[in-house]
């Protein structure tokens, strides 16, 4: 099951970081750059990594 609240929080943080990087001119963008699309792709990637990490048997041993 997808945790949309967690996904929203990740997307919000990613968007904030990207805007900060663009403002500091550390990240180049074009006039056709879709900020929402980039944030969605990165957010889903992070969400999948977190989900995989939580499901791995090694992570359960560390928490115990």
mmCIF file as Biopython writes it, N, C-alpha, C and O atoms, coordinates in Angstrom:
data_model
#
loop_
_atom_site.group_PDB
_atom_site.id
_atom_site.type_symbol
_atom_site.label_atom_id
_atom_site.label_alt_id
_atom_site.label_comp_id
_atom_site.label_asym_id
_atom_site.label_entity_id
_atom_site.label_seq_id
_atom_site.pdbx_PDB_ins_code
_atom_site.Cartn_x
_atom_site.Cartn_y
_atom_site.Cartn_z
_atom_site.occupancy
_atom_site.B_iso_or_equiv
_atom_site.auth_seq_id
_atom_site.auth_asym_id
_atom_site.pdbx_PDB_model_num
ATOM 1   N N  . UNK A ? 1  ? 0.842  -1.177 0.000   1.0 0.0 1  A 1 
ATOM 2   C CA . UNK A ? 1  ? 0.000  0.000  0.000   1.0 0.0 1  A 1 
ATOM 3   C C  . UNK A ? 1  ? 0.893  1.249  0.000   1.0 0.0 1  A 1 
ATOM 4   O O  . UNK A ? 1  ? 1.920  1.285  0.679   1.0 0.0 1  A 1 
ATOM 5   N N  . UNK A ? 2  ? 0.508  2.232  -0.738  1.0 0.0 2  A 1 
ATOM 6   C CA . UNK A ? 2  ? 1.283  3.460  -0.871  1.0 0.0 2  A 1 
ATOM 7   C C  . UNK A ? 2  ? 0.903  4.434  0.237   1.0 0.0 2  A 1 
ATOM 8   O O  . UNK A ? 2  ? -0.276 4.696  0.475   1.0 0.0 2  A 1 
ATOM 9   N N  . UNK A ? 3  ? 1.903  4.958  0.897   1.0 0.0 3  A 1 
ATOM 10  C CA . UNK A ? 3  ? 1.695  5.945  1.946   1.0 0.0 3  A 1 
ATOM 11  C C  . UNK A ? 3  ? 1.785  7.329  1.296   1.0 0.0 3  A 1 
ATOM 12  O O  . UNK A ? 3  ? 2.873  7.885  1.151   1.0 0.0 3  A 1 
ATOM 13  N N  . UNK A ? 4  ? 0.646  7.869  0.913   1.0 0.0 4  A 1 
ATOM 14  C CA . UNK A ? 4  ? 0.618  9.145  0.196   1.0 0.0 4  A 1 
ATOM 15  C C  . UNK A ? 4  ? 1.046  10.322 1.065   1.0 0.0 4  A 1 
ATOM 16  O O  . UNK A ? 4  ? 1.557  11.312 0.541   1.0 0.0 4  A 1 
ATOM 17  N N  . UNK A ? 5  ? 0.853  10.238 2.365   1.0 0.0 5  A 1 
ATOM 18  C CA . UNK A ? 5  ? 1.282  11.311 3.264   1.0 0.0 5  A 1 
ATOM 19  C C  . UNK A ? 5  ? 2.806  11.395 3.256   1.0 0.0 5  A 1 
ATOM 20  O O  . UNK A ? 5  ? 3.374  12.482 3.151   1.0 0.0 5  A 1 
ATOM 21  N N  . UNK A ? 6  ? 3.464  10.237 3.370   1.0 0.0 6  A 1 
ATOM 22  C CA . UNK A ? 6  ? 4.918  10.204 3.320   1.0 0.0 6  A 1 
ATOM 23  C C  . UNK A ? 6  ? 5.423  10.691 1.966   1.0 0.0 6  A 1 
ATOM 24  O O  . UNK A ? 6  ? 6.387  11.453 1.900   1.0 0.0 6  A 1 
ATOM 25  N N  . UNK A ? 7  ? 4.788  10.261 0.907   1.0 0.0 7  A 1 
ATOM 26  C CA . UNK A ? 7  ? 5.172  10.689 -0.434  1.0 0.0 7  A 1 
ATOM 27  C C  . UNK A ? 7  ? 5.024  12.199 -0.594  1.0 0.0 7  A 1 
ATOM 28  O O  . UNK A ? 7  ? 5.878  12.837 -1.209  1.0 0.0 7  A 1 
ATOM 29  N N  . UNK A ? 8  ? 3.959  12.779 -0.053  1.0 0.0 8  A 1 
ATOM 30  C CA . UNK A ? 8  ? 3.745  14.227 -0.113  1.0 0.0 8  A 1 
ATOM 31  C C  . UNK A ? 8  ? 4.844  14.973 0.650   1.0 0.0 8  A 1 
ATOM 32  O O  . UNK A ? 8  ? 5.362  15.983 0.175   1.0 0.0 8  A 1 
ATOM 33  N N  . UNK A ? 9  ? 5.194  14.466 1.835   1.0 0.0 9  A 1 
ATOM 34  C CA . UNK A ? 9  ? 6.244  15.103 2.627   1.0 0.0 9  A 1 
ATOM 35  C C  . UNK A ? 9  ? 7.587  15.047 1.906   1.0 0.0 9  A 1 
ATOM 36  O O  . UNK A ? 9  ? 8.352  16.012 1.929   1.0 0.0 9  A 1 
ATOM 37  N N  . UNK A ? 10 ? 7.868  13.920 1.268   1.0 0.0 10 A 1 
ATOM 38  C CA . UNK A ? 10 ? 9.113  13.789 0.509   1.0 0.0 10 A 1 
ATOM 39  C C  . UNK A ? 10 ? 9.115  14.782 -0.643  1.0 0.0 10 A 1 
ATOM 40  O O  . UNK A ? 10 ? 10.109 15.473 -0.866  1.0 0.0 10 A 1 
ATOM 41  N N  . UNK A ? 11 ? 8.003  14.857 -1.382  1.0 0.0 11 A 1 
ATOM 42  C CA . UNK A ? 11 ? 7.921  15.763 -2.527  1.0 0.0 11 A 1 
ATOM 43  C C  . UNK A ? 11 ? 8.083  17.218 -2.091  1.0 0.0 11 A 1 
ATOM 44  O O  . UNK A ? 11 ? 8.757  17.995 -2.768  1.0 0.0 11 A 1 
ATOM 45  N N  . UNK A ? 12 ? 7.476  17.588 -0.978  1.0 0.0 12 A 1 
ATOM 46  C CA . UNK A ? 12 ? 7.570  18.956 -0.472  1.0 0.0 12 A 1 
ATOM 47  C C  . UNK A ? 12 ? 9.020  19.302 -0.138  1.0 0.0 12 A 1 
ATOM 48  O O  . UNK A ? 12 ? 9.492  20.390 -0.468  1.0 0.0 12 A 1 
ATOM 49  N N  . UNK A ? 13 ? 9.721  18.386 0.510   1.0 0.0 13 A 1 
ATOM 50  C CA . UNK A ? 13 ? 11.119 18.625 0.873   1.0 0.0 13 A 1 
ATOM 51  C C  . UNK A ? 13 ? 12.015 18.675 -0.368  1.0 0.0 13 A 1 
ATOM 52  O O  . UNK A ? 13 ? 12.910 19.516 -0.455  1.0 0.0 13 A 1 
ATOM 53  N N  . UNK A ? 14 ? 11.777 17.779 -1.323  1.0 0.0 14 A 1 
ATOM 54  C CA . UNK A ? 14 ? 12.562 17.764 -2.566  1.0 0.0 14 A 1 
ATOM 55  C C  . UNK A ? 14 ? 12.358 19.065 -3.328  1.0 0.0 14 A 1 
ATOM 56  O O  . UNK A ? 14 ? 13.322 19.643 -3.831  1.0 0.0 14 A 1 
ATOM 57  N N  . UNK A ? 15 ? 11.123 19.531 -3.419  1.0 0.0 15 A 1 
ATOM 58  C CA . UNK A ? 15 ? 10.833 20.770 -4.135  1.0 0.0 15 A 1 
ATOM 59  C C  . UNK A ? 15 ? 11.524 21.957 -3.470  1.0 0.0 15 A 1 
ATOM 60  O O  . UNK A ? 15 ? 12.048 22.834 -4.158  1.0 0.0 15 A 1 
ATOM 61  N N  . UNK A ? 16 ? 11.527 21.990 -2.147  1.0 0.0 16 A 1 
ATOM 62  C CA . UNK A ? 16 ? 12.200 23.065 -1.412  1.0 0.0 16 A 1 
ATOM 63  C C  . UNK A ? 16 ? 13.705 23.045 -1.703  1.0 0.0 16 A 1 
ATOM 64  O O  . UNK A ? 16 ? 14.306 24.093 -1.937  1.0 0.0 16 A 1 
ATOM 65  N N  . UNK A ? 17 ? 14.302 21.871 -1.687  1.0 0.0 17 A 1 
ATOM 66  C CA . UNK A ? 17 ? 15.743 21.743 -1.958  1.0 0.0 17 A 1 
ATOM 67  C C  . UNK A ? 17 ? 16.067 22.170 -3.384  1.0 0.0 17 A 1 
ATOM 68  O O  . UNK A ? 17 ? 17.042 22.885 -3.612  1.0 0.0 17 A 1 
ATOM 69  N N  . UNK A ? 18 ? 15.254 21.734 -4.345  1.0 0.0 18 A 1 
ATOM 70  C CA . UNK A ? 18 ? 15.504 22.105 -5.743  1.0 0.0 18 A 1 
ATOM 71  C C  . UNK A ? 18 ? 15.374 23.609 -5.960  1.0 0.0 18 A 1 
ATOM 72  O O  . UNK A ? 18 ? 16.188 24.207 -6.663  1.0 0.0 18 A 1 
ATOM 73  N N  . UNK A ? 19 ? 14.357 24.220 -5.361  1.0 0.0 19 A 1 
ATOM 74  C CA . UNK A ? 19 ? 14.195 25.673 -5.500  1.0 0.0 19 A 1 
ATOM 75  C C  . UNK A ? 19 ? 15.384 26.415 -4.909  1.0 0.0 19 A 1 
ATOM 76  O O  . UNK A ? 19 ? 15.845 27.407 -5.472  1.0 0.0 19 A 1 
ATOM 77  N N  . UNK A ? 20 ? 15.876 25.937 -3.779  1.0 0.0 20 A 1 
ATOM 78  C CA . UNK A ? 20 ? 17.040 26.551 -3.140  1.0 0.0 20 A 1 
ATOM 79  C C  . UNK A ? 20 ? 18.274 26.421 -4.039  1.0 0.0 20 A 1 
ATOM 80  O O  . UNK A ? 20 ? 19.032 27.378 -4.193  1.0 0.0 20 A 1 
ATOM 81  N N  . UNK A ? 21 ? 18.474 25.255 -4.626  1.0 0.0 21 A 1 
ATOM 82  C CA . UNK A ? 21 ? 19.616 25.022 -5.503  1.0 0.0 21 A 1 
ATOM 83  C C  . UNK A ? 21 ? 19.532 25.899 -6.761  1.0 0.0 21 A 1 
ATOM 84  O O  . UNK A ? 21 ? 20.550 26.414 -7.225  1.0 0.0 21 A 1 
ATOM 85  N N  . UNK A ? 22 ? 18.341 26.069 -7.305  1.0 0.0 22 A 1 
ATOM 86  C CA . UNK A ? 22 ? 18.159 26.920 -8.485  1.0 0.0 22 A 1 
ATOM 87  C C  . UNK A ? 22 ? 18.425 28.375 -8.124  1.0 0.0 22 A 1 
ATOM 88  O O  . UNK A ? 22 ? 19.066 29.095 -8.890  1.0 0.0 22 A 1 
ATOM 89  N N  . UNK A ? 23 ? 17.943 28.813 -6.972  1.0 0.0 23 A 1 
ATOM 90  C CA . UNK A ? 23 ? 18.153 30.199 -6.536  1.0 0.0 23 A 1 
ATOM 91  C C  . UNK A ? 23 ? 19.635 30.498 -6.329  1.0 0.0 23 A 1 
ATOM 92  O O  . UNK A ? 23 ? 20.090 31.607 -6.606  1.0 0.0 23 A 1 
ATOM 93  N N  . UNK A ? 24 ? 20.378 29.524 -5.849  1.0 0.0 24 A 1 
ATOM 94  C CA . UNK A ? 24 ? 21.811 29.695 -5.627  1.0 0.0 24 A 1 
ATOM 95  C C  . UNK A ? 24 ? 22.626 29.430 -6.893  1.0 0.0 24 A 1 
ATOM 96  O O  . UNK A ? 24 ? 23.856 29.465 -6.870  1.0 0.0 24 A 1 
ATOM 97  N N  . UNK A ? 25 ? 21.925 29.166 -7.994  1.0 0.0 25 A 1 
ATOM 98  C CA . UNK A ? 25 ? 22.524 28.885 -9.299  1.0 0.0 25 A 1 
ATOM 99  C C  . UNK A ? 25 ? 23.471 27.692 -9.265  1.0 0.0 25 A 1 
ATOM 100 O O  . UNK A ? 25 ? 24.471 27.672 -9.982  1.0 0.0 25 A 1 
ATOM 101 N N  . UNK A ? 26 ? 23.162 26.707 -8.442  1.0 0.0 26 A 1 
ATOM 102 C CA . UNK A ? 26 ? 23.938 25.479 -8.407  1.0 0.0 26 A 1 
ATOM 103 C C  . UNK A ? 26 ? 23.315 24.408 -9.306  1.0 0.0 26 A 1 
ATOM 104 O O  . UNK A ? 26 ? 23.929 23.378 -9.581  1.0 0.0 26 A 1 
ATOM 105 N N  . UNK A ? 27 ? 22.097 24.667 -9.754  1.0 0.0 27 A 1 
ATOM 106 C CA . UNK A ? 27 ? 21.385 23.742 -10.610 1.0 0.0 27 A 1 
ATOM 107 C C  . UNK A ? 27 ? 20.850 24.519 -11.801 1.0 0.0 27 A 1 
ATOM 108 O O  . UNK A ? 27 ? 20.121 25.497 -11.635 1.0 0.0 27 A 1 
ATOM 109 N N  . UNK A ? 28 ? 21.209 24.090 -12.989 1.0 0.0 28 A 1 
ATOM 110 C CA . UNK A ? 28 ? 20.772 24.767 -14.207 1.0 0.0 28 A 1 
ATOM 111 C C  . UNK A ? 28 ? 19.435 24.204 -14.674 1.0 0.0 28 A 1 
ATOM 112 O O  . UNK A ? 28 ? 19.210 22.995 -14.632 1.0 0.0 28 A 1 
ATOM 113 N N  . UNK A ? 29 ? 18.568 25.078 -15.112 1.0 0.0 29 A 1 
ATOM 114 C CA . UNK A ? 29 ? 17.280 24.669 -15.658 1.0 0.0 29 A 1 
ATOM 115 C C  . UNK A ? 29 ? 17.065 25.366 -16.992 1.0 0.0 29 A 1 
ATOM 116 O O  . UNK A ? 29 ? 17.732 26.350 -17.312 1.0 0.0 29 A 1 
ATOM 117 N N  . UNK A ? 30 ? 16.127 24.840 -17.760 1.0 0.0 30 A 1 
ATOM 118 C CA . UNK A ? 30 ? 15.751 25.465 -19.024 1.0 0.0 30 A 1 
ATOM 119 C C  . UNK A ? 30 ? 14.354 26.041 -18.875 1.0 0.0 30 A 1 
ATOM 120 O O  . UNK A ? 30 ? 13.696 25.839 -17.855 1.0 0.0 30 A 1 
ATOM 121 N N  . UNK A ? 31 ? 13.909 26.753 -19.890 1.0 0.0 31 A 1 
ATOM 122 C CA . UNK A ? 31 ? 12.555 27.325 -19.816 1.0 0.0 31 A 1 
ATOM 123 C C  . UNK A ? 31 ? 11.487 26.241 -19.913 1.0 0.0 31 A 1 
ATOM 124 O O  . UNK A ? 31 ? 10.335 26.487 -19.554 1.0 0.0 31 A 1 
ATOM 125 N N  . UNK A ? 32 ? 11.840 25.048 -20.389 1.0 0.0 32 A 1 
ATOM 126 C CA . UNK A ? 32 ? 10.881 23.954 -20.505 1.0 0.0 32 A 1 
ATOM 127 C C  . UNK A ? 32 ? 10.922 23.005 -19.319 1.0 0.0 32 A 1 
ATOM 128 O O  . UNK A ? 32 ? 10.210 22.001 -19.309 1.0 0.0 32 A 1 
ATOM 129 N N  . UNK A ? 33 ? 11.738 23.303 -18.324 1.0 0.0 33 A 1 
ATOM 130 C CA . UNK A ? 33 ? 11.853 22.447 -17.149 1.0 0.0 33 A 1 
ATOM 131 C C  . UNK A ? 33 ? 10.557 22.478 -16.343 1.0 0.0 33 A 1 
ATOM 132 O O  . UNK A ? 33 ? 10.064 23.542 -15.967 1.0 0.0 33 A 1 
ATOM 133 N N  . UNK A ? 34 ? 10.025 21.303 -16.090 1.0 0.0 34 A 1 
ATOM 134 C CA . UNK A ? 34 ? 8.808  21.183 -15.275 1.0 0.0 34 A 1 
ATOM 135 C C  . UNK A ? 34 ? 9.225  20.794 -13.866 1.0 0.0 34 A 1 
ATOM 136 O O  . UNK A ? 34 ? 9.607  19.650 -13.620 1.0 0.0 34 A 1 
ATOM 137 N N  . UNK A ? 35 ? 9.151  21.751 -12.936 1.0 0.0 35 A 1 
ATOM 138 C CA . UNK A ? 35 ? 9.588  21.520 -11.569 1.0 0.0 35 A 1 
ATOM 139 C C  . UNK A ? 35 ? 8.783  20.395 -10.911 1.0 0.0 35 A 1 
ATOM 140 O O  . UNK A ? 35 ? 9.345  19.563 -10.199 1.0 0.0 35 A 1 
ATOM 141 N N  . UNK A ? 36 ? 7.491  20.371 -11.145 1.0 0.0 36 A 1 
ATOM 142 C CA . UNK A ? 36 ? 6.645  19.329 -10.562 1.0 0.0 36 A 1 
ATOM 143 C C  . UNK A ? 36 ? 7.010  17.942 -11.056 1.0 0.0 36 A 1 
ATOM 144 O O  . UNK A ? 36 ? 6.995  16.980 -10.287 1.0 0.0 36 A 1 
ATOM 145 N N  . UNK A ? 37 ? 7.342  17.834 -12.347 1.0 0.0 37 A 1 
ATOM 146 C CA . UNK A ? 37 ? 7.704  16.536 -12.923 1.0 0.0 37 A 1 
ATOM 147 C C  . UNK A ? 37 ? 9.011  16.020 -12.331 1.0 0.0 37 A 1 
ATOM 148 O O  . UNK A ? 37 ? 9.131  14.839 -12.004 1.0 0.0 37 A 1 
ATOM 149 N N  . UNK A ? 38 ? 9.986  16.911 -12.196 1.0 0.0 38 A 1 
ATOM 150 C CA . UNK A ? 38 ? 11.275 16.533 -11.614 1.0 0.0 38 A 1 
ATOM 151 C C  . UNK A ? 38 ? 11.076 16.098 -10.161 1.0 0.0 38 A 1 
ATOM 152 O O  . UNK A ? 38 ? 11.627 15.085 -9.731  1.0 0.0 38 A 1 
ATOM 153 N N  . UNK A ? 39 ? 10.292 16.862 -9.417  1.0 0.0 39 A 1 
ATOM 154 C CA . UNK A ? 39 ? 10.029 16.531 -8.010  1.0 0.0 39 A 1 
ATOM 155 C C  . UNK A ? 39 ? 9.308  15.188 -7.883  1.0 0.0 39 A 1 
ATOM 156 O O  . UNK A ? 39 ? 9.624  14.394 -6.998  1.0 0.0 39 A 1 
ATOM 157 N N  . UNK A ? 40 ? 8.347  14.938 -8.760  1.0 0.0 40 A 1 
ATOM 158 C CA . UNK A ? 40 ? 7.627  13.665 -8.731  1.0 0.0 40 A 1 
ATOM 159 C C  . UNK A ? 40 ? 8.575  12.496 -8.957  1.0 0.0 40 A 1 
ATOM 160 O O  . UNK A ? 40 ? 8.536  11.511 -8.220  1.0 0.0 40 A 1 
ATOM 161 N N  . UNK A ? 41 ? 9.424  12.599 -9.971  1.0 0.0 41 A 1 
ATOM 162 C CA . UNK A ? 41 ? 10.354 11.515 -10.282 1.0 0.0 41 A 1 
ATOM 163 C C  . UNK A ? 41 ? 11.313 11.253 -9.126  1.0 0.0 41 A 1 
ATOM 164 O O  . UNK A ? 41 ? 11.528 10.102 -8.746  1.0 0.0 41 A 1 
ATOM 165 N N  . UNK A ? 42 ? 11.884 12.305 -8.572  1.0 0.0 42 A 1 
ATOM 166 C CA . UNK A ? 42 ? 12.816 12.159 -7.454  1.0 0.0 42 A 1 
ATOM 167 C C  . UNK A ? 42 ? 12.095 11.621 -6.218  1.0 0.0 42 A 1 
ATOM 168 O O  . UNK A ? 42 ? 12.620 10.757 -5.516  1.0 0.0 42 A 1 
ATOM 169 N N  . UNK A ? 43 ? 10.899 12.131 -5.955  1.0 0.0 43 A 1 
ATOM 170 C CA . UNK A ? 43 ? 10.136 11.703 -4.778  1.0 0.0 43 A 1 
ATOM 171 C C  . UNK A ? 43 ? 9.776  10.224 -4.842  1.0 0.0 43 A 1 
ATOM 172 O O  . UNK A ? 43 ? 9.899  9.511  -3.847  1.0 0.0 43 A 1 
ATOM 173 N N  . UNK A ? 44 ? 9.333  9.762  -6.004  1.0 0.0 44 A 1 
ATOM 174 C CA . UNK A ? 44 ? 9.017  8.338  -6.150  1.0 0.0 44 A 1 
ATOM 175 C C  . UNK A ? 44 ? 10.257 7.484  -5.969  1.0 0.0 44 A 1 
ATOM 176 O O  . UNK A ? 44 ? 10.188 6.407  -5.376  1.0 0.0 44 A 1 
ATOM 177 N N  . UNK A ? 45 ? 11.398 7.955  -6.476  1.0 0.0 45 A 1 
ATOM 178 C CA . UNK A ? 45 ? 12.647 7.220  -6.300  1.0 0.0 45 A 1 
ATOM 179 C C  . UNK A ? 45 ? 13.025 7.108  -4.833  1.0 0.0 45 A 1 
ATOM 180 O O  . UNK A ? 45 ? 13.403 6.032  -4.368  1.0 0.0 45 A 1 
ATOM 181 N N  . UNK A ? 46 ? 12.926 8.207  -4.104  1.0 0.0 46 A 1 
ATOM 182 C CA . UNK A ? 46 ? 13.238 8.198  -2.666  1.0 0.0 46 A 1 
ATOM 183 C C  . UNK A ? 46 ? 12.250 7.313  -1.916  1.0 0.0 46 A 1 
ATOM 184 O O  . UNK A ? 46 ? 12.640 6.536  -1.044  1.0 0.0 46 A 1 
ATOM 185 N N  . UNK A ? 47 ? 10.982 7.434  -2.257  1.0 0.0 47 A 1 
ATOM 186 C CA . UNK A ? 47 ? 9.955  6.624  -1.601  1.0 0.0 47 A 1 
ATOM 187 C C  . UNK A ? 47 ? 10.229 5.136  -1.803  1.0 0.0 47 A 1 
ATOM 188 O O  . UNK A ? 47 ? 10.130 4.351  -0.860  1.0 0.0 47 A 1 
ATOM 189 N N  . UNK A ? 48 ? 10.575 4.747  -3.032  1.0 0.0 48 A 1 
ATOM 190 C CA . UNK A ? 48 ? 10.880 3.347  -3.322  1.0 0.0 48 A 1 
ATOM 191 C C  . UNK A ? 48 ? 12.094 2.874  -2.532  1.0 0.0 48 A 1 
ATOM 192 O O  . UNK A ? 48 ? 12.104 1.751  -2.027  1.0 0.0 48 A 1 
ATOM 193 N N  . UNK A ? 49 ? 13.111 3.716  -2.421  1.0 0.0 49 A 1 
ATOM 194 C CA . UNK A ? 49 ? 14.297 3.348  -1.645  1.0 0.0 49 A 1 
ATOM 195 C C  . UNK A ? 49 ? 13.951 3.159  -0.170  1.0 0.0 49 A 1 
ATOM 196 O O  . UNK A ? 49 ? 14.409 2.206  0.459   1.0 0.0 49 A 1 
ATOM 197 N N  . UNK A ? 50 ? 13.138 4.071  0.385   1.0 0.0 50 A 1 
ATOM 198 C CA . UNK A ? 50 ? 12.726 3.944  1.778   1.0 0.0 50 A 1 
ATOM 199 C C  . UNK A ? 50 ? 11.884 2.691  1.999   1.0 0.0 50 A 1 
ATOM 200 O O  . UNK A ? 50 ? 12.039 2.002  3.007   1.0 0.0 50 A 1 
ATOM 201 N N  . UNK A ? 51 ? 10.997 2.401  1.059   1.0 0.0 51 A 1 
ATOM 202 C CA . UNK A ? 51 ? 10.129 1.238  1.153   1.0 0.0 51 A 1 
ATOM 203 C C  . UNK A ? 51 ? 10.957 -0.048 1.095   1.0 0.0 51 A 1 
ATOM 204 O O  . UNK A ? 51 ? 10.719 -0.978 1.866   1.0 0.0 51 A 1 
ATOM 205 N N  . UNK A ? 52 ? 11.935 -0.099 0.172   1.0 0.0 52 A 1 
ATOM 206 C CA . UNK A ? 52 ? 12.800 -1.268 0.050   1.0 0.0 52 A 1 
ATOM 207 C C  . UNK A ? 52 ? 13.649 -1.451 1.300   1.0 0.0 52 A 1 
ATOM 208 O O  . UNK A ? 52 ? 13.858 -2.574 1.758   1.0 0.0 52 A 1 
ATOM 209 N N  . UNK A ? 53 ? 14.138 -0.345 1.849   1.0 0.0 53 A 1 
ATOM 210 C CA . UNK A ? 53 ? 14.965 -0.410 3.050   1.0 0.0 53 A 1 
ATOM 211 C C  . UNK A ? 53 ? 14.158 -0.921 4.238   1.0 0.0 53 A 1 
ATOM 212 O O  . UNK A ? 53 ? 14.656 -1.710 5.041   1.0 0.0 53 A 1 
ATOM 213 N N  . UNK A ? 54 ? 12.922 -0.474 4.345   1.0 0.0 54 A 1 
ATOM 214 C CA . UNK A ? 54 ? 12.063 -0.905 5.457   1.0 0.0 54 A 1 
ATOM 215 C C  . UNK A ? 54 ? 11.683 -2.380 5.323   1.0 0.0 54 A 1 
ATOM 216 O O  . UNK A ? 54 ? 11.459 -3.054 6.329   1.0 0.0 54 A 1 
ATOM 217 N N  . UNK A ? 55 ? 11.610 -2.884 4.093   1.0 0.0 55 A 1 
ATOM 218 C CA . UNK A ? 55 ? 11.200 -4.260 3.862   1.0 0.0 55 A 1 
ATOM 219 C C  . UNK A ? 55 ? 12.365 -5.243 3.951   1.0 0.0 55 A 1 
ATOM 220 O O  . UNK A ? 55 ? 12.144 -6.449 4.065   1.0 0.0 55 A 1 
ATOM 221 N N  . UNK A ? 56 ? 13.599 -4.747 3.901   1.0 0.0 56 A 1 
ATOM 222 C CA . UNK A ? 56 ? 14.743 -5.657 3.916   1.0 0.0 56 A 1 
ATOM 223 C C  . UNK A ? 56 ? 14.915 -6.260 5.310   1.0 0.0 56 A 1 
ATOM 224 O O  . UNK A ? 56 ? 14.684 -5.587 6.315   1.0 0.0 56 A 1 
ATOM 225 N N  . UNK A ? 57 ? 15.321 -7.532 5.366   1.0 0.0 57 A 1 
ATOM 226 C CA . UNK A ? 57 ? 15.478 -8.196 6.664   1.0 0.0 57 A 1 
ATOM 227 C C  . UNK A ? 57 ? 16.598 -7.581 7.509   1.0 0.0 57 A 1 
ATOM 228 O O  . UNK A ? 57 ? 16.538 -7.645 8.737   1.0 0.0 57 A 1 
ATOM 229 N N  . UNK A ? 58 ? 17.611 -6.991 6.882   1.0 0.0 58 A 1 
ATOM 230 C CA . UNK A ? 58 ? 18.719 -6.380 7.619   1.0 0.0 58 A 1 
ATOM 231 C C  . UNK A ? 58 ? 18.254 -5.188 8.438   1.0 0.0 58 A 1 
ATOM 232 O O  . UNK A ? 58 ? 18.734 -4.985 9.553   1.0 0.0 58 A 1 
ATOM 233 N N  . UNK A ? 59 ? 17.327 -4.394 7.908   1.0 0.0 59 A 1 
ATOM 234 C CA . UNK A ? 59 ? 16.862 -3.211 8.624   1.0 0.0 59 A 1 
ATOM 235 C C  . UNK A ? 59 ? 16.083 -3.583 9.879   1.0 0.0 59 A 1 
ATOM 236 O O  . UNK A ? 59 ? 16.100 -2.842 10.861  1.0 0.0 59 A 1 
ATOM 237 N N  . UNK A ? 60 ? 15.405 -4.717 9.855   1.0 0.0 60 A 1 
ATOM 238 C CA . UNK A ? 60 ? 14.647 -5.159 11.040  1.0 0.0 60 A 1 
ATOM 239 C C  . UNK A ? 60 ? 15.591 -5.612 12.143  1.0 0.0 60 A 1 
ATOM 240 O O  . UNK A ? 60 ? 15.297 -5.431 13.324  1.0 0.0 60 A 1 
ATOM 241 N N  . UNK A ? 61 ? 16.728 -6.203 11.766  1.0 0.0 61 A 1 
ATOM 242 C CA . UNK A ? 61 ? 17.711 -6.629 12.763  1.0 0.0 61 A 1 
ATOM 243 C C  . UNK A ? 61 ? 18.343 -5.421 13.451  1.0 0.0 61 A 1 
ATOM 244 O O  . UNK A ? 61 ? 18.594 -5.470 14.655  1.0 0.0 61 A 1 
ATOM 245 N N  . UNK A ? 62 ? 18.606 -4.339 12.716  1.0 0.0 62 A 1 
ATOM 246 C CA . UNK A ? 62 ? 19.248 -3.156 13.268  1.0 0.0 62 A 1 
ATOM 247 C C  . UNK A ? 62 ? 18.358 -2.473 14.288  1.0 0.0 62 A 1 
ATOM 248 O O  . UNK A ? 62 ? 18.854 -1.944 15.283  1.0 0.0 62 A 1 
ATOM 249 N N  . UNK A ? 63 ? 17.044 -2.475 14.060  1.0 0.0 63 A 1 
ATOM 250 C CA . UNK A ? 63 ? 16.110 -1.788 14.946  1.0 0.0 63 A 1 
ATOM 251 C C  . UNK A ? 63 ? 15.911 -2.545 16.251  1.0 0.0 63 A 1 
ATOM 252 O O  . UNK A ? 63 ? 15.558 -1.939 17.263  1.0 0.0 63 A 1 
ATOM 253 N N  . UNK A ? 64 ? 16.127 -3.840 16.247  1.0 0.0 64 A 1 
ATOM 254 C CA . UNK A ? 64 ? 15.900 -4.660 17.455  1.0 0.0 64 A 1 
ATOM 255 C C  . UNK A ? 64 ? 16.961 -4.472 18.492  1.0 0.0 64 A 1 
ATOM 256 O O  . UNK A ? 64 ? 16.903 -5.093 19.554  1.0 0.0 64 A 1 
#
